[in-house]
Amino acid sequence: MPALIDIVDDEEPIRDALAFLLASRDIETRLWASGEEFLAAQPLDDMTCIIMDVRMTGMSGPDVYERLHAMGSVVPVIFLTGHADVPVAVRTLKAGAFDFIEKPFNDNQIVDLALSAIAAGEIAQANAASRRELDSRRASLSAREAEVMDLILTGAMNKQIADQLGIAIRTVEAHREKVLGKMGVRNALELAALTRDHGPDRKD
């Protein structure tokens, strides 16, 4: 996906300066005069990075970020902040924002930071897609197949699973085969790796 940065700032000179700066590095931009305007345009499926002011007329940058986060967005956000807003930016950073940069900002610093954010965002998008695919595969399992998978992941052998569930070993073998097929893996080791790497509790 080509680099496309959304700039959300209520000061037109800042928006225009950032757009000009990023264009000099062949990075396309979209400019938004308020958080409300930006949110009204959602969803924007081609977003790769957002540069947003902390303090704006109307919704603040952190308020907009919370709304995006609630929508499930994993697009990295860089906050522009004045010295007085640094504590707010730090709290938002702890909540998952990519980074913040103080005004007046260094041209090279903010471009390099944006490129790093885009790269990190691509990884986050890929991981999110993998988790959605895993969730879809899990949802295709029957209740019994899900029970068998959970026990497989504990390292239990077929006989142990059969004894715990009160079913025949042949039945366990049939369920195991279906579990591996539906989850798209060849064996228990691959199943464990899949659920470990893309499970819902993984932090990226």
C-alpha positions in Angstrom: 0.0 0.0 0.0 1.4 3.4 -0.9 2.2 5.8 1.9 -0.8 8.0 2.7 -0.8 10.1 5.8 -3.9 11.7 7.3 -3.1 15.0 9.0 -5.7 16.2 11.5 -5.0 19.7 12.8 -7.2 22.8 13.2 -4.4 25.1 12.1 -4.3 25.5 8.4 -0.6 26.6 8.3 0.4 23.5 10.2 -1.6 21.2 7.8 -0.1 22.9 4.7 3.4 22.8 6.1 3.2 19.1 6.9 1.7 18.3 3.5 4.4 20.2 1.7 7.1 18.5 3.8 5.8 15.0 3.3 5.2 15.7 -0.5 9.0 16.4 -0.7 9.5 12.8 0.3 6.9 11.5 -2.1 4.3 10.8 0.7 0.7 11.6 -0.1 -1.5 13.3 2.5 -5.1 14.0 3.3 -5.9 17.1 5.3 -8.6 17.4 8.0 -9.5 20.6 9.8 -11.1 18.9 12.8 -11.4 15.6 14.6 -15.1 15.6 13.9 -14.5 16.0 10.1 -12.0 13.2 10.2 -14.2 10.8 12.1 -17.2 11.6 9.9 -15.2 10.2 6.9 -14.5 6.9 8.6 -14.0 4.1 7.7 -11.0 5.0 5.5 -9.5 1.7 4.5 -6.4 3.2 2.9 -5.0 4.9 6.0 -1.4 4.1 6.8 -0.6 6.7 9.5 -2.3 9.6 11.2 -0.5 12.8 12.4 -2.9 14.6 14.8 -2.7 17.6 17.1 -3.4 17.1 20.7 -5.2 20.4 21.3 -7.9 21.3 18.7 -11.1 23.2 18.6 -13.9 20.7 19.2 -12.8 17.2 19.9 -9.2 16.9 21.2 -6.7 14.6 19.5 -6.9 12.0 22.4 -10.7 12.0 22.2 -10.4 11.2 18.4 -7.9 8.5 19.2 -10.2 6.9 21.7 -13.0 6.8 19.1 -10.7 5.3 16.5 -9.5 2.7 19.0 -13.1 1.8 19.8 -13.7 1.3 16.1 -10.9 -1.3 16.1 -8.4 0.8 14.2 -4.8 -0.3 14.4 -3.5 2.6 12.3 -0.5 4.2 14.1 -1.1 7.7 15.4 1.6 10.4 16.0 0.5 13.3 18.1 1.7 16.9 17.7 1.9 18.5 21.1 2.9 21.8 22.7 5.1 21.6 25.8 2.0 22.0 28.1 0.3 19.0 26.5 3.2 16.6 26.9 1.6 14.8 30.0 -1.6 14.2 27.9 0.4 12.9 25.0 2.3 10.5 27.3 -0.9 9.1 28.7 -2.2 8.6 25.2 1.1 6.9 24.2 0.6 4.5 27.1 -2.9 3.8 25.7 -1.4 2.6 22.4 -0.6 5.7 20.3 2.6 5.3 18.3 4.5 8.4 19.4 4.3 12.1 19.9 6.5 15.0 18.8 6.7 18.5 20.3 6.2 21.7 18.4 8.1 23.2 16.7 9.1 19.9 15.2 12.3 19.0 13.2 11.4 18.3 9.6 13.5 15.2 9.2 12.5 13.9 12.6 8.8 13.9 11.9 9.2 12.4 8.4 11.4 9.6 9.8 8.9 9.0 12.6 6.1 8.9 10.1 7.9 6.3 8.0 8.6 4.2 11.1 4.9 4.4 12.0 3.9 3.3 8.5 6.2 0.3 8.7 4.9 -0.6 12.2 1.3 -0.1 11.0 1.8 -2.6 8.2 2.9 -5.2 10.7 -0.1 -4.5 13.0 -2.5 -4.7 10.0 -1.0 -8.1 9.0 -1.3 -9.4 12.6 -4.9 -8.1 12.9 -5.8 -9.9 9.7 -4.2 -13.1 10.9 -6.1 -12.9 14.2 -9.4 -12.4 12.3 -8.6 -15.4 10.1 -7.8 -17.5 13.3 -11.1 -16.4 14.9 -12.9 -17.5 11.7 -11.3 -20.9 11.8 -12.1 -21.3 15.5 -15.7 -20.4 14.8 -15.9 -23.2 12.3 -15.2 -25.8 15.0 -18.0 -27.7 16.6 -18.3 -27.6 20.4 -16.7 -31.0 20.7 -14.0 -30.2 18.2 -13.2 -27.0 20.3 -12.9 -29.2 23.4 -10.6 -31.6 21.6 -8.4 -28.7 20.3 -8.1 -27.2 23.8 -6.9 -30.6 25.1 -4.5 -31.0 22.2 -3.0 -27.7 23.1 -2.3 -28.9 26.7 -0.2 -31.7 25.1 -2.7 -34.5 26.0 -2.5 -37.7 23.9 -5.5 -39.2 22.2 -6.1 -41.8 25.0 -6.0 -39.0 27.7 -8.4 -36.9 25.7 -10.7 -39.9 25.2 -10.7 -40.6 29.0 -11.3 -37.0 29.9 -14.2 -36.5 27.5 -15.6 -40.0 27.9 -15.5 -40.9 24.2 -13.8 -43.6 22.1 -10.2 -43.1 20.9 -11.4 -43.5 17.3 -13.8 -40.6 17.9 -10.9 -38.5 19.3 -8.8 -39.4 16.2 -11.7 -38.3 13.9 -12.1 -35.0 15.8 -8.4 -34.4 15.8 -8.2 -34.8 12.0 -11.1 -32.3 11.6 -9.5 -29.8 14.0 -6.2 -29.8 12.1 -8.0 -29.5 8.8 -10.2 -26.6 9.8 -7.3 -24.8 11.5 -5.1 -25.3 8.4 -2.3 -27.0 10.2 -0.6 -30.4 9.8 0.1 -31.4 13.4 -0.2 -30.4 17.1 3.1 -28.4 17.0 1.8 -26.3 14.1 -1.5 -25.8 15.9 0.3 -24.6 19.1 2.5 -22.2 17.1 -0.6 -20.8 15.3 -2.6 -20.1 18.4 0.5 -18.8 20.3 1.5 -16.4 17.5 -1.9 -15.1 16.6 -4.0 -15.7 19.6 -6.3 -13.0 21.1 -4.0 -12.3 24.0 -0.9 -11.6 22.0 0.5 -8.0 22.3 2.1 -6.4 19.3 
